[in-house]
Amino acid sequence: MIHLTFTREARAGELIRGDIRLPDGPPPRNAVVVVHGFKGFKDWGFFPWVAEELAKAGYAVVSFNFSRNGVGSEADRFTELDRFGANTLSLEQEELRRLVSEALDGDLLPRRPGRVALLGHSRGGGQAILTAALEGRVGALVTWASVSHFDRWTEETKAEWRANGRVWVLNQRTGEHMPVGLGLLEDFEANRERLDVAAMASRIQAPWLILHGSDDLTVWPGEAQNLARANTAARVEVIQGAGHTFEATHPFPGPTLQLEQAMDFTVSHLHRHLEP
C-alpha cells in the first residue's frame, strides 16, 4: 500500500493536514474522502484502519484533519485548543468542499478520479451530507452515526455560552475539558438555512447509505430515520450492538465485529455505485 501525506494552508498559520492511501499498482479510477467528526481526527481509533480497508478495496482514499479540530503536528493529541475553540461549522464546510473539489479536479491525487465518494462519521456525516447536496459531482455517500441536525444545545447552555463567551466540553478519553467559543453558535444561528442537515439531505442525488449503531448513546439512532425520511432514496442499515464508534476505541486494538459489519456494508455500497 502507498501512503502519502499532504498539507494545505486554510488561513494564515492554519493547516489542513491529510493522508492519501492508495493500493499498490496503477492509481485507482475513483476516490473516497473520509470526514471525521467533533472531537475527532484522522488518526483517531478506526480512521486509519478504515482508510486502509478502502484502499485495499481499490480506492484512492483521502483522510484529513480540519484546520481547527485542535490536533496539530502531534497527530494523536489535542495541542491546539485555542484553534479548537475558534472552529465553526461554516469553516469545516468550506474546507471539505475545497478538498473534494481538489480531488475531483485532479489537484490532490496522483490520478484525477472519475468520481469521488464521501464517508462521514458523526458531525462529519452532517458535513458530508451538506457537501453531497451542494456538489453534484459526488458519486456516492456513506454516513456513519451521522447527526441529522447541528443544533444540539439546550437553551440553558446557549444562555451560559452567550454570557461567558464559551462553553466547555469533556473529552471522555483524556478527561480534558475543551473550550468551544461563541463563534460556533453565532455562525450556526447566522447560517441556519445552509447548515440545515435534514433540509440539505432532501436534495442529495447520489446513492446514499446510512449506517447507525442500535446502541448509540451519542447520536440517537432515530436520527438515522430522520435522515431517511428527508431522503426516501437513502438506504438505512442498523448495526446491532454498536455504539457511536461501532465499539472501536482509541488507541485502536483492531476492528470489532460491529466495525467490520459497517465496513462490509460500506464497501458493498461503493462497489455497487462507484467502481474500484
Summary of the structure (lengths in Angstrom):
residues: 276
radius of gyration: 17.5
end to end distance: 15.1
largest distance: 56.7
contacts: 936
relative contact order: 0.15
helix: 34%
strand: 25%
